[in-house]
Amino acid sequence: MARAKNTSRAEARRRTKESARADLAEEQSVDTDDATPTTSSTSARSSGRKPLFKMPDVRADVRQLPAMFRARRLLWLPFVLILIGLGLALILPVLPPEVQQWAYLYIQYFFFPQALFTYFIGGFVATRSSYLVGFLLGLATGLGWVIVLLVGMAAGAGLEGTGTTDVIGAAVYVMTTSMFLGTVAGGFAGWYRDFLRGMQDRGKQRRADQEAAERAKRRDGRQEARRAAKQKPTG
């Protein structure tokens, strides 16, 4: 009987040691698995974090510009708005008075060289090269106003006492103003778009980190419960 008891006790101690080694190996493997995604996600976030401002690659942006216009047709919308403004500016004198105020309001917000709405729309919907899109919109706006000035000069409408030099000076001013404001507004719109996307990505990452922390907390609780159950005396 004594020999049987010794054998059973030795077998029980062997099973206890094997169970402890298995639990230790499981904990180490789980900790390694949990630590690896955290490290990789942290490094991914640190490496993928974009600087707030950076110098644009003008050559690459110019090369990608035609493909972007072909792939994203929404980019043509601000140019359509400029064409509508040009048409309204040309026919504004012959419109009824009750329609003129609405036409002038549209021109003021979407066709004036200082009308930032059109530039902002173009820069916001562009996938890249927002400043170039804004520059092209400013160029189109400036050319539109040059056409308006030339038509007005040819028709003699409101240009009495105005010489060719004044018209050229006005055209240069309009072109310079529209291209400068278009570039700045388009670039700012692109930066603001990227800023909003970055906020969304950071929010998703924070939620993923919180879920991972909660899973780790639940796993630790289960492991503590198992250890406590094994250490509890059986009587």
Stockholm file with secondary structure:
# STOCKHOLM 1.0

chainA/1-235         MARAKNTSRAEARRRTKESARADLAEEQSVDTDDATPTTSSTSARSSGRKPLFKMPDVRADVRQLPAMFRARRLLWLPFVLILIGLGLALILPVLPPEVQQWAYLYIQYFFFPQALFTYFIGGFVATRSSYLVGFLLGLATGLGWVIVLLVGMAAGAGLEGTGTTDVIGAAVYVMTTSMFLGTVAGGFAGWYRDFLRGMQDRGKQRRADQEAAERAKRRDGRQEARRAAKQKPTG
#=GR chainA/1-235 SS CHHHHHHHHHHHHHHHHHHHHHHHHHHHHHHHHHHHHHHHHHHHHHHHCCCSSCCCCHHHHHHHHHHHHHHCGGGGHHHHHHHHHHHHHHHGGGSCHHHHHHHHHHHHHHTSTTCHHHHHHHHHHCSSCHHHHHHHHHHHHHHHHHHHHHHHHHHTSSCTTCCHHHHHHHHHHHHHHHHHHHHHHHHHHHHHHHHHHHHHHHHHHHHHHHHHHHHHHHHHHHHHHHHHHHHSCCC
#=GC SS_cons         CHHHHHHHHHHHHHHHHHHHHHHHHHHHHHHHHHHHHHHHHHHHHHHHCCCSSCCCCHHHHHHHHHHHHHHCGGGGHHHHHHHHHHHHHHHGGGSCHHHHHHHHHHHHHHTSTTCHHHHHHHHHHCSSCHHHHHHHHHHHHHHHHHHHHHHHHHHTSSCTTCCHHHHHHHHHHHHHHHHHHHHHHHHHHHHHHHHHHHHHHHHHHHHHHHHHHHHHHHHHHHHHHHHHHHHSCCC
//
